[in-house]
Amino acid sequence: MIAHEIVDQLVERLGLFDACVFEVEGRLVCAYVTGGGRSDPSQVMADTLRQAGHDSVLLHLRRLPRNADGSPSLEALRAAYVAEPPIETGSPAFHIWNLGETNASPAQSEHKITRPSTEQAGAPSILRGPRLELPSDDFLTFPARLRACAAGHGMLSWTDARGHERRITYATLLDNARAVSKSLAERAITPGDRVFVVGSDGIDFFGGLWGCLWAGIVACPFGKPKRPTKEDGDVARLAVLVVKLGAKAILVGRSTDAPVLQNSLEALGASVPCLAVPDLVAGGTESSVVEPAQVKPDDLALLLFTSGSTGLPKATMLTHRNVLSMAEGLKCRHGFSATDSVLNWMPLEHVGVLGMLSAVALATGAAQFHVDTTYVLADPLRWLDLIDRHRTAYSWAPHFAFALIGEQVEASRKRNWDLSCVKRLLNGGEVVVAGGVKRFLDIAIRHGLKAAAIGPTWGMSETSSSFLLAEGVDMECLSGSPQTVLDVGTPHPGGEARLVDAHGHVVPVGQEGRLEVRGPQINVGYFSDADATTGSRDENGWFRTGDRGRIEAGRMIITGRDKEIVILRGQNFSLQALESAVEESAFVSTSFVAASGVKDPRSAVECLAIFFHSEEPIAMAARDIRDRLRKAFGIAPDYLIPLAREGFPKTAIGKIQRARLRSQFEAGAFRERIVALDLQERNARTLPQWFFVPRWEIVAGGSTQRNIDNPILVDGDPDAREIARITGHLAHHHGEATILTAGRDDAAAPDEVPRPGSRGLAAALRCLLAENPTLRVRLVHVPTAARADLPSLLRRISSYPFADSASSLRMEAILHRDRLWRYGLGPMPADVLSAAPIIDGGNGCVVLTGGTGRLGSLIARHLRNSLGLSVVVAGRGDEHDTELPYIRMNVADPESIREALRQAELVSGERPKGIIHLAGSTRVGVALANETEDSFADHLRGKRTAAGHLRSALADVGGGALILFSSVNAHLGGYGAGAYASANAAMEQAMLSDRASGVRTISLAWSLWHTRDTDEALTKAANGRGFLPLAIEQGLASMEVALRAASSGAIERLLIGLDGAHPEIAALWPIQNIRAPLRLAGIEPVASEAEPLKDEVEQQIASIWKVVLSRSVLSPTDNFFDLGGNSLLIARLHEQLRQTFAADVPMGELFYRTTVRDQAALYGLRV
């Protein structure tokens, strides 16, 4: 069999997009183009050709160069064969840190007090809370409080991860606690013994906890392990602690497999019974009522685990007096009573739950509502749902939760909360920054929450939770930089705080110092650790917190930290423990690992950076580090920074100086390393190379084809009526159609790229080809003068091939000086990004049309929050639901536009210097055969006509930038998008070819923005044509790239969201770029050529991943955590998977099954 026949069979067999064979210096070369989503076929091709007796060389191309008559261009093929292939690094085009000067290096955080005040300069840095009146010792123990609560009408509620609620009265809960205490006593567990209580089911947890406290047993709360197996990091830590504390038992809830956990602990050397609380309750209720143990206020009640400097958690000892003093102080400070319910959704073992919310409920007898953490993490707005439902007065969460809700503006509009019931929402557990609080309040105040209810707070396990509190925030204090760190106020009743220097001397007000605190809330030490206890406080009882602060206006500002921990989403992690886990990797060098908390360059919140040295490939080391931290701690590092050995600053005795590394990070010293690794891994801080610039290229000559019969002649730029007539006629046409548009002059030089007209018609015809597979079309733009000799003109263009539905992108040509030019694309040069102001002249407001829709709202907030622009939203109606300045505007009415621009200047205080036009009909899904003249005209009014009015009005007020949101369909067509694509194309042509004085027009043609509501069939169809879906975050960052490119003046038109490796898109690349890239070893292939999703389950899971991770493309073997996943996003993923497959898979399993394929195997068994 001859070679070309074999290649033809391989094209069909392997799904190749195109292929041919040719000779170069006597050697047979097989050139091929792979289809989208195909794996590498080269080995199969080589084997097949060799077996047939053809020893050929394979040439992988982006596209196969062809002559005008469709035959392969041997000249271009031979040039491609001898050219050096480009190197594929797997890297995207852009890193988000490169978007303008504002992101060049991490910002230095400001600090601001929550309310203005005055203070005496030079006074000592000491703050004292009001006097604390405590009840008698008889009432300062947990058993006494439990008995008092059980005599009232209070209750405890638990909502699980599925949203199912169970309630139990305090009286019944006390009966359960008595039963538990009786069952423990029967097992010879006595007062003072230590018993672990593992948090899972809330009612079981508090039944076990109350049972321990009733019996005088020291309760040791601990989080539920991700898996009850010995390989789990939580289980390993639990085993160590059980041995260290000499624990007598572990109490677990009904969702934990007690026998499996017990066997795992025994395998790790911790022999201790694991007892299910429901079994203890059932066994104990058969006995007589058990009276409480004779405990005293200064007896130990709880051991809470904190991050120790050695890597092993320390057990902080809290007495009954410690915890209940904190509860009494909060009750007095806020005036809480039995009618003020509390709500918690943080892990049950957290000090903010046990030392604050639950303890306050015990102090007042109020109802307490506890919720599985994953239920709220899956949808943060559920926190406010629950507050409204239960009429909550008091709740708490780390700052990240407030920030998450602040990002949910669009979703919050669908809620109808009444938050006027809230007396106090504490915001703590980590640094509190102004931006997150302001965005939260922008939403919550509209639903009745008072700004005075927000309380930035500071505390720790050793202080029985919250110790310092700012009572409310002044909205004026939230103005300015969103990275401003807010103060945490003053001590609770009975507490004192001071700042000292390295010698223990109190520093003057306004000077930074080491934070020390004192009061009845402070722990009595660390269990079985006399050195840590002694070193943590001085002889006068001042506890050394390890944090640093400064007092301004009588309020404490936390400025830093001396202790060796990192706080991530309210959870503390020992740096040494993290380093130990990383050093277990075979890919890193021992003693050259450092963990550090660093400020995120954009948000100023604390993140985790891991510095490491590796002699192995960095990508392999990075993946292994993430795996180890995920399995051991359930976290993912935000930054992995490879360093040379000499890059680690060390002391004389060889200890790594973490503080210096942190300072270097925050000064931008590691920027290039971070960017390089990010680009290699294509993580969430990067964008793909999906930015393209339209271009025209000269077509190689070809043989004359047969005569052209009955060409369709179009004069000038056809209007909506004419486009509708032509496409309506061709919609039912079979065979070939040649369309000639006249009206373009021939003044351009022979080698100068001409500007074609009739863009609206061209876009509609490309869409028509996608809808009518029996039609073949060619569209040629010709000079008006050429029409005088029509036969000669038809002969000149007869060599240009017809296009069908598979080749619609090559449908169009321009006849210019007897040469044919065809439409093409080129990648946007990376060096066109500008740091110049996006709005000309800097100051000025931006008016956004169509800004009240979901996408428009997201774009408006991004322009304001991320780019610092003054944004005014314009819409047609009086009703709107935006927190931004709003004006009425009818884009079809020039006078309405002019008045709206005047109003925009009034509401913003700045002249409009930019308009972003999103408005217009986006109706798609209608075949051209069903479109009408009226529907074409409707699309045109919202796009081309409106844009013309906007441009004129902007010119009248002094000019500026007119930014048009268009669609890739306007350039490349698409099924059911004819009228929409035509209107966008006509808008681009009109605005870019006829410039108004002082107005710079930029057109951004977008692929599909992907949201949770996006039709997956539409997404799949778009992918098939090389149109990549843009996840929201990627789309917003891409908008910033596009605006930065446009502000340079080098770009006026940009297509965004195209897959350059897809054969249909690659067919439009310049001829010199047709050689496919050569991949280096160790670099994974780009997503468009990765292994395809193999079944519906994988497709469903991949779709969920795209929304959760804000990624547009991924492979079924990508690791969730390598793509930017973390413990917060895994909760959202778990909830979406549960809803999609109606399967209750433990969330912990997702920490071990981290690819789409692994998760498909897990959930596929349950479908």
Secondary structure, DSSP 8 states (H G I E B T S, - for coil): --HHHHHHHHHHHHT-SEEEEEEETTEEEEEEE--TT----HHHHHHHHHHTT---EEEEBSS--B-TTSSB-HHHHHHHHHS---EE----SEEGGGSSGGGSS-----EE-SS-----TT-BSEEE--------GGGSSHHHHHHHHHTTT-EEEEE-TTS-EEEEEHHHHHHHHHHHHHHHHHTT--TT-EEEEEESSHHHHHHHHHHHHHTT-EEEEEE--SSSSTTSHHHHHHHHHHHHHT--EEEE-TTS-HHHHHHHHHHTT----EEEHHHHHHHHTTS---------TTSEEEEEEE--TTSS-EEEEEEHHHHHHHHHHHHHHHT--TT--EEE-S-TTSHHIIIIIHHHHHHHT--EEEE-HHHHHT-TTHHHHHHHHHT-SEEEEEHHHHHHHHT-HHHHTT-----TT-SEEEEESS--BHHHHHHHHHHHGGGT--GGGEEEEEEEGGGTEEEEE-----GGGG-S-TT-EE---EE-TT-EEEEE-TTS-B-BTTS-EEEEEESTTS--EETT-HHHHHHTB-TT--EEEEEEEEEETTEEEEEEE-SSEEEETTEEEEHHHHHHHHHTSTTS-TT-EEEEEEE-TTT--EEEEEEE--SS-HHHHHHHHHHHHHHHHS---SEEEE--GGGS-B-TTS-B-HHHHHHHHHTTTTHHHHHHHHHHHT-TTEE-S-EEEEEEEE-------S---S-EEEESS--HHHHHHHHHHHTT--EEEEEEEEEE---S-TTS------HHHHHHHHHHHHH-TTEEEEEEEEEGGGGGGHHHHHHHHTTS--B-TTSGGG-EEEEETTEEEEEEEEE--GGG---S-SSTTS--EEEEETTTSHHHHHHHHHHHHTT--EEEEEESSS----SS-EEE--TT-HHHHHHHHHHHHHHHSS-EEEEEE--S-------GGG--HHHHHHHHIIIIIHHHHHHHHHHHTT-EEEEEEEETHHHH--TT-HHHHHHHHHHHHHHHHS--TTEEEEEEEE--EE-TTS-HHHHHHHHHTTB--EEHHHHHHHHHHHHHHHHTTS-SEEEESB-TTSHHHHTTS-GGG-B--EE-TT----GGGS----SHHHHHHHHHHHHHHT-S---TT--TTTTT--HHHHHHHHHHHHHHHT----GGGGGT--SHHHHHHHHHTT-
